[in-house]
Amino acid sequence: MKITVDLPESEIAEICEITGINKKGPAIRKLVTDRLQFQRRASIAEKFLTGEWSAELKNFEAAKAADRSEAKTLSEQWRD
């Protein structure tokens, strides 16, 4: 789909600089697709943060405690 967008030359230049693409059309396309991807990721992250989505990580707390214990043991052995 083609669309026409009126943007000042200064903004076009900034878009080209940000994207690293010199051609106007591809630079604008990259900027839009990058923003859409960012928004999708933010939406997914928000679902996890609000609890709408979750992931059960079996034995996560036990593994975390074991890692801390091992790190403490190694730290004490290093000091001896």
Contact map, one row per residue, 1 for C-alpha under 8 A:
11100000000000000000000000000000000000000000000000000000000000000000000000000000
11110000000000000000000000000000000000000000000000000000000000000000000000000000
11111000000000000000000000000000000000000000000000000000000000000000000000000000
01111100000000000000000000000000000000000000000000000000000000000000000000000000
00111110000000000000000000000000000000000000000000000000000000000000000000000000
00011111000000000000000000000000000000000000000000000000000000000000000000000000
00001111101100000000000000000000000000000000000000000000000000000000000000000000
00000111111100000000000000000000000000000000000000000000000000000000000000000000
00000011111110000000000000000000000000000000000000000000000000000000000000000000
00000001111111000000000000000000000000000000000000000000000000000000000000000000
00000011111111100000000000000000000000000000000000000000000000000000000000000000
00000011111111110000000100000000000000000000000000000000000000000000000000000000
00000000111111111000000000000000000000000000000000000000000000000000000000000000
00000000011111111100000000000000000000000000000000000000000000000000000000000000
00000000001111111110000000110010000000000000000000000000000000000000000000000000
00000000000111111111111100110000000000000000000000000000000000000000000000000000
00000000000011111111110000000000000000000000000000000000000000000000000000000000
00000000000001111111000000000000000000000000000000000000000000000000000000000000
00000000000000111111100000100110000000000000000000000000000000000000000000000000
00000000000000011111110000100000000000000000000000000000000000000000000000000000
00000000000000011011111101100000000000000000000000000000000000000000000000000000
00000000000000011001111100100000000000000000000000000000000000000000000000000000
00000000000000010000111111100000000000000000000000000000000000000000000000000000
00000000000100010000111111110000000000000000000000000000000000000000000000000000
00000000000000000000001111111000000000000000000000000000000000000000000000000000
00000000000000000000101111111100000000000000000000000000000000000000000000000000
00000000000000110011111111111110000000000000000000000000000000000000000000000000
00000000000000110000000111111111000000000000000000000000000000000000000000000000
00000000000000000000000011111111100000000000000000000000000000000000000000000000
00000000000000000010000001111111110000000000000000000000000000000000000000000000
00000000000000100010000000111111111000000000000000000000000000000000000000000000
00000000000000000000000000011111111100000000000000000000000000000000000000000000
00000000000000000000000000001111111110000000000000000000000000000000000000000000
00000000000000000000000000000111111111000000000000000000000000000000000000000000
00000000000000000000000000000011111111100000000000000000000000000000000000000000
00000000000000000000000000000001111111110000000000000000000000000000000000000000
00000000000000000000000000000000111111111000000000000000000000000000000000000000
00000000000000000000000000000000011111111100000000000000000000000000000000000000
00000000000000000000000000000000001111111110000000000000000000000000000000000000
00000000000000000000000000000000000111111111000000000000000000000000000000000000
00000000000000000000000000000000000011111111100000000000000000000000000000000000
00000000000000000000000000000000000001111111110000000000000000000000000000000000
00000000000000000000000000000000000000111111111000000000000000000000000000000000
00000000000000000000000000000000000000011111111100000000000000000000000000000000
00000000000000000000000000000000000000001111111110000000000000000000000000000000
00000000000000000000000000000000000000000111111111000000000000000000000000000000
00000000000000000000000000000000000000000011111111111000000000000000000000000000
00000000000000000000000000000000000000000001111111111100000000000000000000000000
00000000000000000000000000000000000000000000111111110000000000000000000000000000
00000000000000000000000000000000000000000000011111111000000000000000000000000000
00000000000000000000000000000000000000000000001111111100000000000000000000000000
00000000000000000000000000000000000000000000001111111100000000000000000000000000
00000000000000000000000000000000000000000000001101111110000000000000000000000000
00000000000000000000000000000000000000000000000100111111000000000000000000000000
00000000000000000000000000000000000000000000000000001111100000000000000000000000
00000000000000000000000000000000000000000000000000000111110000000000000000000000
00000000000000000000000000000000000000000000000000000011111100000000000000000000
00000000000000000000000000000000000000000000000000000001111100000000000000000000
00000000000000000000000000000000000000000000000000000000111111100000000000000000
00000000000000000000000000000000000000000000000000000000111111110000000000000000
00000000000000000000000000000000000000000000000000000000001111111000000000000000
00000000000000000000000000000000000000000000000000000000001111111100000000000000
00000000000000000000000000000000000000000000000000000000001111111110000000000000
00000000000000000000000000000000000000000000000000000000000111111111000000000000
00000000000000000000000000000000000000000000000000000000000011111111100000000000
00000000000000000000000000000000000000000000000000000000000001111111110000000000
00000000000000000000000000000000000000000000000000000000000000111111111000000000
00000000000000000000000000000000000000000000000000000000000000011111111100000000
00000000000000000000000000000000000000000000000000000000000000001111111110000000
00000000000000000000000000000000000000000000000000000000000000000111111111000000
00000000000000000000000000000000000000000000000000000000000000000011111111100000
00000000000000000000000000000000000000000000000000000000000000000001111111110000
00000000000000000000000000000000000000000000000000000000000000000000111111111000
00000000000000000000000000000000000000000000000000000000000000000000011111111100
00000000000000000000000000000000000000000000000000000000000000000000001111111110
00000000000000000000000000000000000000000000000000000000000000000000000111111111
00000000000000000000000000000000000000000000000000000000000000000000000011111111
00000000000000000000000000000000000000000000000000000000000000000000000001111111
00000000000000000000000000000000000000000000000000000000000000000000000000111111
00000000000000000000000000000000000000000000000000000000000000000000000000011111
